[in-house]
Amino acid sequence: MKRSQEHKGMHTGLLALLTAAVALLAWELVVRVSQLPAFILPGPGIVWARLLTALADGSLLRHLWVTLQEVLLGLALGTLVASLLGYWLARSPRWERLLAPFVVASQSVPIVALAPLLVIWFGPGLLSKTLICALIVFFPILINTIIGLKSVPQDLRDLMRSLQASRAQTLRLLELPAALPVLLGGLRIGATLSVIGAVVGELVGADRGLGFLINVGRGQYDTALVFVAVFALVAMALALYGLVVLAERRWLWWQQRSNSLALLSGEQ
Amino acid sequence: MSAATTAPFLSVEKLSASFADRTGQLSVLRNLSFSVPRGQFVCVLGPSGAGKSTLLRLLAGLLPTNAGRILFAGEPVRGPQAGVGLVFQDANLMPWRSALDNVALPLELRNNPDAIDRAWDMLQLVGLQGFELALPSELSGGMAQRVAIGRALVQDPQLLLLDEPFGSLDALTREKMGEELLRIWELEHKTVVMVTHDINEALYLADRVLVLGKRPASIKLDMPVKLARPRTPQLRYSPAFGRMAARLRAAIE
């Protein structure tokens, strides 16, 4: 079984490489056929060269680090507040009914519209970006916390009650492990959303970060730099997503002793 | 076993229970009274929906009583309490815990340092040696229910409450589990109240069978089972067994 899993893993990896190669080839082809100037559509070679110079002068890593900080802080803050609120709302249906319309309504305000306000209020630095990330992360984590806690089987709750477990014990030994699959599902969505939040914030107003780099590239007709920044963002989002998937493998081993590499569903 | 000396071990006095539902008050139990001496094995029989599980949950302190009261060792039951082991209809195990850790849970909640050792011994007692580290998903229905019984017994309860514990098992496994339960009971001699809808199971296991009527249920029949112990599987085919089974069947319908 193990062997066939490894086999499957290798297979998936090969397939991904192949897809990437085909995409690069198609990109190069489009550039050659259309003969667009590099400031509109640079070819893979130019972007690669730009990546190397951005790495060499340290600018890419510097801006990447700024964005990563915003993403991680925002994710942490949003997750913390949303899971605490979710825990409370899951326990008090009356408050949930009362607050649910406002929470849902707040979601209909696009983050792009809020970002300028937050930048005006909290400045162009780390704080405003962290808040934007936290806001965008908040909703999926909140919903998943509530769903996760409500999915805890009533019989197991009764069992803990009959054993006179304290509230803290029930949280630690029952609610947390039982809700963890759904919680991590929320975190998976949150991690990628947080990257979006950071970039939106940086595009609105910042003097550093990958979003800023995109603005600079656009302003200077350095389209290759825009590509480099976009790829860096994709890599970051993928890495974060991968980390959550790893955490799932580690903590939800009981669910998936025979899991394959199901990246999207995460469960088998 | 010695009968109760002065006060009965468990007594139910004029117990009524009703729940609010959409159509109004739904009366489930009405004016139920019985008492159980220490060490007795009582089975509660009744048609489905008669409120057997409600009775068990009341005894466990998981539901509040509306009228009447329940005395456990002389004290009124006001909520879940120590000294009561509960086995649910489905094994109701935590899927992320091994068999061993599931059995250890009640002791772990009381910060008992010997939790794992005692859980280990308990798993041997319920016949699961070799499956200590198996996850519930890797156990058969019968094995999972053994873990659940071990979990209920590990804290050495005075009273064991079983809610149709073998209801989801196939007939053969079910008989086997009944025999297992008797074997364990002969060793530990707890007071047992077990809800079931299986007449043969009730007769085979119990010292006494209570039959609940239709809703709102009260006790329709309180029948002692005077069959010698230890009981053997062949007992099921004896004439006395058949006569009692017929009596119970008549009472249920």
Interface residues (C-beta under 8 A of the other chain):
Chain A: P153 D155 L156 D158 L159 R161 S162 L163 Q164 A165 Q169 L173 L174 P177 A178 L252 W254 Q255 R257
Chain B: R57 A60 G61 L62 P80 Q81 A82 V84 L86 F88 D90 N92 M94 P95 W96 R97 L105 P106 E108 L109 L135 S137
